[in-house]
Amino acid sequence: ALAARLTGGAAPYTGTRTLTRLTLPHEAGPLDLAAFGETDPLPGDDVVQLTDATRGTYRKVVVRGDRLVGGVLVGELASVGALAHAWESDESLPADDAVGAPLLHLLTHDGGL
């Protein structure tokens, strides 16, 4: 888009996608947090939310149609790269297969579409 704009072509600015990663001080040790996209669902959106009190993790993603539109992860952030890639690429999420939903796999197995 920038190259087209600099060379005189019409390339509308479509906005910047940001992913925020923080490490917050906590009495039990540092608390890692990542958030990206739209974390508050709209009517009709699907929300997948997983909480593991033993591991101190929380994962929530918002899916609109067949697209990942946002998420929040607290605690273990190993899957944030794969989730952020699925969000940034704005491609359709893979359809469910015989083994289970790929999105659930992303949330529970540290990434990899």
DSSP file (Angstrom, degrees, kcal/mol; ACC not computed):
  #  RESIDUE AA STRUCTURE BP1 BP2  ACC     N-H-->O    O-->H-N    N-H-->O    O-->H-N    TCO  KAPPA ALPHA  PHI   PSI    X-CA   Y-CA   Z-CA
    1    1 A A     >        0   0    0      0, 0.0     4,-2.1     0, 0.0     5,-0.1   0.000 360.0 360.0 360.0 -43.2    0.0    0.0    0.0
    2    2 A L  H  >  +     0   0    0      2,-0.2     4,-2.7     1,-0.2     5,-0.2   0.923 360.0  50.9 -65.2 -43.5    2.8    2.4    0.9
    3    3 A A  H  > S+     0   0    0      1,-0.2     4,-1.8     2,-0.2     6,-0.2   0.916 110.8  48.8 -60.3 -43.3    4.7    1.7   -2.3
    4    4 A A  H  4>S+     0   0    0      1,-0.2     5,-2.4     2,-0.2    -1,-0.2   0.903 111.8  49.5 -63.4 -40.4    1.6    2.3   -4.4
    5    5 A R  H ><5S+     0   0    0     -4,-2.1     3,-1.2     1,-0.2    -2,-0.2   0.915 111.3  48.9 -64.3 -43.3    1.0    5.5   -2.6
    6    6 A L  H 3<5S+     0   0    0     -4,-2.7    -1,-0.2     1,-0.3    -2,-0.2   0.789 111.1  49.9 -69.2 -27.9    4.6    6.7   -3.1
    7    7 A T  T 3<5S-     0   0    0     -4,-1.8    -1,-0.3    -5,-0.2    -2,-0.2   0.320 124.3-100.2 -94.2   8.7    4.5    5.9   -6.8
    8    8 A G  T < 5S+     0   0    0     -3,-1.2    -3,-0.2     1,-0.3    -2,-0.1   0.396  78.4 134.1  94.1  -3.7    1.3    7.7   -7.4
    9    9 A G      < -     0   0    0     -5,-2.4     2,-0.7    -6,-0.2    -1,-0.3  -0.375  65.3-101.8 -76.1 158.9   -1.1    4.8   -7.4
   10   10 A A        +     0   0    0     -2,-0.1    -5,-0.1     2,-0.0    -1,-0.1  -0.731  52.6 157.2 -83.4 114.6   -4.3    4.8   -5.4
   11   11 A A        -     0   0    0     -2,-0.7    -6,-0.1    -7,-0.1    -3,-0.0  -0.815  29.8-147.1-140.2  96.8   -3.9    2.8   -2.3
   12   12 A P        -     0   0    0      0, 0.0     2,-0.4     0, 0.0    -7,-0.0  -0.343  24.5-111.5 -66.2 143.2   -6.3    3.6    0.6
   13   13 A Y        -     0   0    0      1,-0.1     3,-0.1   -12,-0.0    -2,-0.0  -0.624  29.7-171.2 -73.3 125.6   -4.9    3.3    4.1
   14   14 A T        -     0   0    0     -2,-0.4    -1,-0.1     1,-0.3     2,-0.1   0.322  43.5-101.2-104.2   7.3   -6.7    0.4    5.7
   15   15 A G        -     0   0    0      2,-0.0     2,-0.5     1,-0.0    -1,-0.3  -0.207  35.1 -81.2  98.5 168.6   -5.5    1.0    9.3
   16   16 A T        -     0   0    0     -3,-0.1     2,-0.5    -2,-0.1    -3,-0.0  -0.940  30.8-142.6-115.1 131.8   -2.8   -0.6   11.4
   17   17 A R        -     0   0    0     -2,-0.5     2,-0.4    71,-0.0    -2,-0.0  -0.813  22.8-164.6 -92.9 129.7   -3.3   -3.8   13.3
   18   18 A T        -     0   0    0     -2,-0.5    19,-0.8     2,-0.0     2,-0.5  -0.917  15.8-163.6-120.5 143.6   -1.6   -3.9   16.6
   19   19 A L  E     -A   36   0A   0     -2,-0.4     2,-0.5    17,-0.2    17,-0.2  -0.993  15.2-154.0-119.3 126.8   -0.8   -6.7   19.0
   20   20 A T  E     -A   35   0A   0     15,-2.9    15,-2.2    -2,-0.5     2,-0.4  -0.891  11.5-176.1-107.2 128.7    0.0   -5.6   22.6
   21   21 A R  E     +A   34   0A   0     -2,-0.5     2,-0.3    13,-0.2    13,-0.2  -0.990   9.3 172.9-123.0 130.3    2.2   -7.7   24.8
   22   22 A L  E     -A   33   0A   0     11,-2.9    11,-2.7    -2,-0.4     2,-0.5  -0.959  26.2-152.0-133.3 150.5    2.8   -6.8   28.4
   23   23 A T  E     -A   32   0A   0     -2,-0.3     9,-0.2     9,-0.2    -2,-0.0  -0.977  24.3-165.2-119.8 115.5    4.5   -8.4   31.4
   24   24 A L  E     -A   31   0A   0      7,-3.2     7,-3.1    -2,-0.5     2,-0.1  -0.779  23.7-111.2-102.9 141.7    2.9   -7.1   34.6
   25   25 A P        +     0   0    0      0, 0.0     2,-0.3     0, 0.0    -1,-0.0  -0.472  42.3 175.1 -68.3 141.7    4.3   -7.5   38.1
   26   26 A H    >   -     0   0    0     -2,-0.1     3,-2.1     1,-0.1     0, 0.0  -0.991  42.5-117.9-147.6 148.2    2.3   -9.9   40.2
   27   27 A E  T 3  S+     0   0    0     -2,-0.3    -1,-0.1     1,-0.3     0, 0.0   0.796 117.3  48.1 -59.6 -29.2    2.9  -11.2   43.8
   28   28 A A  T 3  S-     0   0    0      1,-0.4    -1,-0.3    -3,-0.0     0, 0.0   0.379 131.9 -73.9 -91.2   4.1    3.2  -14.8   42.4
   29   29 A G  S <  S-     0   0    0     -3,-2.1    -1,-0.4     2,-0.0    -5,-0.1  -0.553  78.3 -29.0 123.4 169.7    5.6  -13.7   39.7
   30   30 A P        -     0   0    0      0, 0.0     2,-0.6     0, 0.0    -7,-0.0  -0.212  55.4-145.2 -57.7 142.9    5.4  -11.8   36.4
   31   31 A L  E     -A   24   0A   0     -7,-3.1    -7,-3.2     2,-0.0     2,-0.3  -0.954   9.5-149.5-115.2 116.7    2.1  -12.1   34.6
   32   32 A D  E     -A   23   0A   0     -2,-0.6    43,-3.0    -9,-0.2     2,-0.3  -0.656  17.7-179.5 -88.0 140.3    2.3  -12.1   30.7
   33   33 A L  E     -AB  22  74A   0    -11,-2.7   -11,-2.9    -2,-0.3     2,-0.4  -0.999   9.5-178.3-140.2 139.7   -0.6  -10.7   28.7
   34   34 A A  E     +AB  21  73A   0     39,-2.5    39,-2.8    -2,-0.3     2,-0.3  -0.998   4.8 177.0-136.6 140.4   -1.3  -10.3   25.0
   35   35 A A  E     +AB  20  72A   0    -15,-2.2   -15,-2.9    -2,-0.4     2,-0.3  -0.998   3.6 168.6-142.9 142.0   -4.3   -8.7   23.3
   36   36 A F  E     -AB  19  71A   0     35,-2.3    35,-2.5    -2,-0.3   -17,-0.2  -0.994  45.2 -12.7-151.0 150.9   -5.0   -8.2   19.6
   37   37 A G  E    S- B   0  70A   0    -19,-0.8     2,-0.8    -2,-0.3    33,-0.3  -0.139 110.2  -9.9  64.2-151.2   -8.0   -7.1   17.4
   38   38 A E        +     0   0    0     31,-3.0    24,-0.2     1,-0.2    31,-0.1  -0.754  57.8 173.7 -88.9 109.4  -11.5   -6.9   18.6
   39   39 A T        +     0   0    0     -2,-0.8    -1,-0.2    31,-0.1    31,-0.1   0.592  62.6  73.0 -95.1 -11.8  -11.8   -8.5   22.1
   40   40 A D  S    S-     0   0    0     31,-0.1    -1,-0.1    22,-0.1    22,-0.0  -0.916  85.1-131.1-102.8 117.6  -15.4   -7.6   22.7
   41   41 A P        -     0   0    0      0, 0.0    -2,-0.1     0, 0.0     3,-0.1  -0.299  10.9-139.1 -69.9 150.0  -17.7   -9.7   20.6
   42   42 A L    >   -     0   0    0      1,-0.1     3,-2.4     4,-0.1     2,-0.0  -0.614  46.3 -71.9 -93.7 162.7  -20.6   -8.3   18.5
   43   43 A P  T 3  S+     0   0    0      0, 0.0    -1,-0.1     0, 0.0     3,-0.1  -0.357 125.6  24.7 -55.3 131.8  -24.0  -10.0   18.3
   44   44 A G  T 3  S+     0   0    0      1,-0.4    21,-0.3    -3,-0.1     2,-0.1   0.221  93.1 124.6  95.4 -14.0  -23.6  -13.2   16.3
   45   45 A D    <   -     0   0    0     -3,-2.4     2,-0.4    19,-0.1    -1,-0.4  -0.418  57.9-128.6 -73.5 154.3  -19.8  -13.6   17.0
   46   46 A D  E     -C   63   0A   0     17,-3.0    17,-3.1    -3,-0.1     2,-0.4  -0.847  19.6-159.4-101.0 142.8  -18.5  -16.8   18.4
   47   47 A V  E     -C   62   0A   0     -2,-0.4     2,-0.5    15,-0.2    15,-0.2  -0.988   6.9-165.9-124.9 129.5  -16.3  -16.7   21.5
   48   48 A V  E     +C   61   0A   0     13,-2.2    13,-2.4    -2,-0.4     2,-0.4  -0.974  16.4 178.3-112.7 124.4  -14.0  -19.5   22.6
   49   49 A Q  E     -C   60   0A   0     -2,-0.5     2,-0.4    11,-0.2    11,-0.2  -0.991   8.5-178.0-133.8 127.3  -12.7  -19.1   26.1
   50   50 A L  E     -C   59   0A   0      9,-3.2     9,-2.8    -2,-0.4     2,-0.4  -0.989   1.5-174.8-127.2 133.3  -10.5  -21.4   28.1
   51   51 A T  E     -C   58   0A   0     -2,-0.4     2,-0.5     7,-0.2     7,-0.2  -0.994   6.8-175.6-128.1 133.0   -9.4  -20.9   31.7
   52   52 A D  E  >> -C   57   0A   0      5,-2.6     5,-2.1    -2,-0.4     4,-1.4  -0.873   1.5-177.1-128.1  97.4   -6.9  -23.1   33.5
   53   53 A A  T  45S+     0   0    0     -2,-0.5    -1,-0.1     1,-0.2     5,-0.0   0.824  82.7  58.1 -65.1 -32.0   -6.6  -22.1   37.2
   54   54 A T  T  45S+     0   0    0      1,-0.2    -1,-0.2     2,-0.1    -2,-0.0   0.923 116.8  32.4 -64.6 -44.2   -3.9  -24.6   37.9
   55   55 A R  T  45S-     0   0    0     -3,-0.1    -1,-0.2     2,-0.1    -2,-0.2   0.561 108.5-123.2 -88.2  -9.8   -1.6  -23.2   35.2
   56   56 A G  T  <5 +     0   0    0     -4,-1.4     2,-0.3     1,-0.2    -3,-0.2   0.907  62.8 139.6  68.8  42.0   -2.8  -19.6   35.7
   57   57 A T  E   < -C   52   0A   0     -5,-2.1    -5,-2.6    18,-0.2     2,-0.3  -0.888  32.6-176.3-122.5 152.2   -3.8  -19.2   32.1
   58   58 A Y  E     -CD  51  74A   0     16,-2.2    16,-2.9    -2,-0.3     2,-0.4  -0.984   6.0-179.5-142.8 131.6   -6.8  -17.6   30.3
   59   59 A R  E     +CD  50  73A   0     -9,-2.8    -9,-3.2    -2,-0.3     2,-0.4  -0.996   4.4 170.3-137.0 130.4   -7.4  -17.6   26.6
   60   60 A K  E     -CD  49  72A   0     12,-2.6    12,-2.7    -2,-0.4     2,-0.3  -0.996   4.7-178.9-140.2 132.4  -10.2  -16.0   24.7
   61   61 A V  E     -CD  48  71A   0    -13,-2.4   -13,-2.2    -2,-0.4     2,-0.5  -0.968  17.4-143.1-129.8 150.8  -10.7  -15.5   21.0
   62   62 A V  E     -CD  47  70A   0      8,-2.6     7,-2.9    -2,-0.3     8,-1.1  -0.955  15.4-167.1-114.5 127.0  -13.5  -13.9   19.0
   63   63 A V  E     -CD  46  68A   0    -17,-3.1   -17,-3.0    -2,-0.5     2,-0.6  -0.957   5.9-167.1-118.2 129.8  -14.5  -15.4   15.7
   64   64 A R  E >   - D   0  67A   0      3,-2.7     3,-1.8    -2,-0.5     2,-0.5  -0.958  68.8 -44.6-117.5 112.5  -16.7  -13.6   13.2
   65   65 A G  T 3  S-     0   0    0     -2,-0.6   -19,-0.1   -21,-0.3    -2,-0.0  -0.561 125.1 -25.6  66.3-117.6  -18.0  -15.9   10.5
   66   66 A D  T 3  S+     0   0    0     -2,-0.5    27,-3.3     2,-0.1     2,-0.4   0.063 120.9  93.9-113.9  23.7  -14.9  -17.9    9.5
   67   67 A R  E <  S- D   0  64A   0     -3,-1.8    -3,-2.7    25,-0.2     2,-0.6  -0.934  72.0-129.3-121.5 139.2  -12.4  -15.2   10.6
   68   68 A L  E     + D   0  63A   0     23,-0.4    -5,-0.2    -2,-0.4    22,-0.2  -0.760  29.8 175.0 -79.8 121.5  -10.4  -14.7   13.8
   69   69 A V  E     -     0   0A   0     -7,-2.9   -31,-3.0    -2,-0.6     2,-0.3   0.536  54.5 -24.1-110.8  -8.4  -11.1  -11.0   14.8
   70   70 A G  E     -BD  37  62A   0     -8,-1.1    -8,-2.6   -33,-0.3    -1,-0.3  -0.961  52.0-169.8 175.4 170.4   -9.4  -10.8   18.2
   71   71 A G  E     -BD  36  61A   0    -35,-2.5   -35,-2.3    -2,-0.3     2,-0.4  -0.986  14.6-145.0-170.6 162.9   -8.1  -12.4   21.3
   72   72 A V  E     -BD  35  60A   0    -12,-2.7   -12,-2.6    -2,-0.3     2,-0.4  -0.997  16.3-175.0-136.2 132.2   -6.7  -12.1   24.8
   73   73 A L  E     -BD  34  59A   0    -39,-2.8   -39,-2.5    -2,-0.4     2,-0.4  -0.997   0.4-175.5-128.9 134.9   -4.2  -14.4   26.4
   74   74 A V  E     +BD  33  58A   0    -16,-2.9   -16,-2.2    -2,-0.4     2,-0.7  -0.994  61.9   2.7-129.5 136.7   -3.0  -14.3   30.0
   75   75 A G  S    S+     0   0    0    -43,-3.0     2,-0.3    -2,-0.4   -43,-0.2  -0.845 120.0  39.3  95.9-118.6   -0.3  -16.4   31.4
   76   76 A E        -     0   0    0     -2,-0.7     3,-0.2     1,-0.1   -18,-0.1  -0.544  59.6-178.8 -71.5 124.3    1.3  -18.8   28.9
   77   77 A L    >   +     0   0    0     -2,-0.3     3,-1.8     1,-0.1     4,-0.4   0.155  43.4 116.9-111.2  18.0    1.7  -16.9   25.5
   78   78 A A  T 3  S+     0   0    0      1,-0.3     3,-0.4     2,-0.1     4,-0.3   0.806  79.6  47.7 -59.1 -29.9    3.2  -19.7   23.4
   79   79 A S  T 3> S+     0   0    0     -3,-0.2     4,-2.3     1,-0.2    -1,-0.3   0.474  83.8  93.7 -90.4  -0.7    0.3  -19.8   21.0
   80   80 A V  H <> S+     0   0    0     -3,-1.8     4,-2.9     1,-0.2     5,-0.2   0.857  81.3  56.1 -63.2 -34.4    0.1  -16.0   20.5
   81   81 A G  H  > S+     0   0    0     -4,-0.4     4,-2.1    -3,-0.4    -1,-0.2   0.939 110.8  42.0 -62.3 -48.0    2.3  -16.1   17.4
   82   82 A A  H  > S+     0   0    0     -4,-0.3     4,-2.1     2,-0.2    -1,-0.2   0.890 116.9  48.4 -67.9 -39.6    0.0  -18.6   15.5
   83   83 A L  H  X S+     0   0    0     -4,-2.3     4,-2.1     2,-0.2    -2,-0.2   0.929 111.8  49.1 -65.7 -44.4   -3.1  -16.8   16.7
   84   84 A A  H  X S+     0   0    0     -4,-2.9     4,-3.3    -5,-0.2     5,-0.2   0.882 109.6  52.8 -63.1 -37.6   -1.8  -13.4   15.7
   85   85 A H  H  X S+     0   0    0     -4,-2.1     4,-2.5    -5,-0.2    -1,-0.2   0.929 108.9  48.9 -63.2 -44.4   -0.8  -14.8   12.3
   86   86 A A  H  X>S+     0   0    0     -4,-2.1     4,-0.7     1,-0.2     5,-0.6   0.875 116.2  44.5 -62.5 -36.6   -4.3  -16.1   11.7
   87   87 A W  H ><5S+     0   0    0     -4,-2.1     3,-0.5     2,-0.2    -2,-0.2   0.930 114.6  46.6 -72.4 -47.6   -5.7  -12.7   12.7
   88   88 A E  H 3<5S+     0   0    0     -4,-3.3    -2,-0.2     1,-0.2    -3,-0.2   0.861 109.3  53.9 -65.8 -36.4   -3.3  -10.6   10.7
   89   89 A S  H 3<5S-     0   0    0     -4,-2.5    -1,-0.2    -5,-0.2    -2,-0.2   0.739  90.7-151.0 -71.8 -21.3   -3.6  -12.7    7.5
   90   90 A D  T <<5 +     0   0    0     -4,-0.7     2,-0.2    -3,-0.5    -3,-0.1   0.791  44.5 144.5  54.8  30.4   -7.4  -12.2    7.6
   91   91 A E      < -     0   0    0     -5,-0.6   -23,-0.4     1,-0.1    -1,-0.2  -0.585  59.9 -85.0 -93.9 160.7   -7.9  -15.6    5.9
   92   92 A S        -     0   0    0     -2,-0.2   -25,-0.2   -25,-0.1    -1,-0.1  -0.369  45.6-116.2 -61.1 138.9  -10.6  -18.1    6.6
   93   93 A L        -     0   0    0    -27,-3.3    -1,-0.1     1,-0.1   -26,-0.0  -0.518  42.0 -93.0 -71.1 146.6  -10.0  -20.4    9.5
   94   94 A P        -     0   0    0      0, 0.0     9,-0.2     0, 0.0    -1,-0.1  -0.278  45.9-105.8 -59.0 147.0   -9.7  -24.0    8.4
   95   95 A A        -     0   0    0      1,-0.1   -29,-0.0     6,-0.1    -3,-0.0  -0.319  45.8 -84.4 -68.4 156.2  -12.9  -26.0    8.6
   96   96 A D        -     0   0    0      5,-0.1     5,-0.2     1,-0.1     2,-0.2  -0.305  49.5-158.0 -57.9 144.7  -13.4  -28.5   11.4
   97   97 A D        -     0   0    0      3,-1.5     3,-0.3    -3,-0.1    -1,-0.1  -0.557  36.5 -85.4-115.6-173.8  -11.9  -31.9   10.7
   98   98 A A  S    S+     0   0    0      1,-0.2     3,-0.1    -2,-0.2    -2,-0.1   0.776 126.0  51.0 -65.3 -25.9  -12.6  -35.3   12.0
   99   99 A V  S    S-     0   0    0      1,-0.3     2,-0.3     0, 0.0    -1,-0.2   0.823 121.2 -83.2 -83.0 -31.4  -10.2  -34.8   15.0
  100  100 A G        -     0   0    0     -3,-0.3    -3,-1.5     4,-0.0    -1,-0.3  -0.908  63.2 -33.9 150.3-178.3  -11.7  -31.5   16.1
  101  101 A A     >  -     0   0    0     -2,-0.3     4,-1.7    -5,-0.2     3,-0.2  -0.533  40.9-143.5 -76.6 130.0  -11.6  -27.8   15.6
  102  102 A P  H  > S+     0   0    0      0, 0.0     4,-2.3     0, 0.0     5,-0.1   0.838 101.0  59.0 -59.8 -33.0   -8.3  -26.2   14.5
  103  103 A L  H  > S+     0   0    0     -9,-0.2     4,-1.9     2,-0.2     5,-0.2   0.913 104.2  49.6 -64.5 -41.1   -9.0  -23.1   16.6
  104  104 A L  H  > S+     0   0    0     -3,-0.2     4,-1.6     1,-0.2    -1,-0.2   0.889 108.9  53.8 -62.5 -38.1   -9.3  -25.2   19.7
  105  105 A H  H  X S+     0   0    0     -4,-1.7     4,-2.4     1,-0.2     6,-0.5   0.912 106.6  52.2 -60.9 -42.8   -6.0  -26.8   18.7
  106  106 A L  H  <>S+     0   0    0     -4,-2.3     5,-0.8     1,-0.2     4,-0.2   0.891 112.2  45.9 -59.4 -39.9   -4.4  -23.3   18.4
  107  107 A L  H  <5S+     0   0    0     -4,-1.9    -1,-0.2     1,-0.2    -2,-0.2   0.763 123.6  31.2 -76.5 -25.2   -5.6  -22.5   21.9
  108  108 A T  H  <5S+     0   0    0     -4,-1.6    -2,-0.2    -3,-0.2    -1,-0.2   0.608 117.5  47.7-112.1 -13.7   -4.6  -25.7   23.6
  109  109 A H  T  <5S-     0   0    0     -4,-2.4    -2,-0.1    -5,-0.2    -1,-0.1   0.002 109.4 -99.8-123.0  29.6   -1.4  -26.9   21.8
  110  110 A D  T   5S-     0   0    0     -4,-0.2    -4,-0.1    -3,-0.1    -3,-0.1   0.809  74.7 -65.3  58.5  35.7    0.8  -23.8   21.5
  111  111 A G      < +     0   0    0     -5,-0.8   -32,-0.1    -6,-0.5   -31,-0.1  -0.069  66.8 135.9  94.4 175.3   -0.1  -22.9   18.0
  112  112 A G              0   0    0    -33,-0.2    -1,-0.1     1,-0.1    -3,-0.1   0.644 360.0 360.0 103.2 104.6    0.3  -24.2   14.5
  113  113 A L              0   0    0    -31,-0.1    -1,-0.1    -7,-0.0    -7,-0.0   0.471 360.0 360.0 -78.3 360.0   -2.6  -24.1   11.9
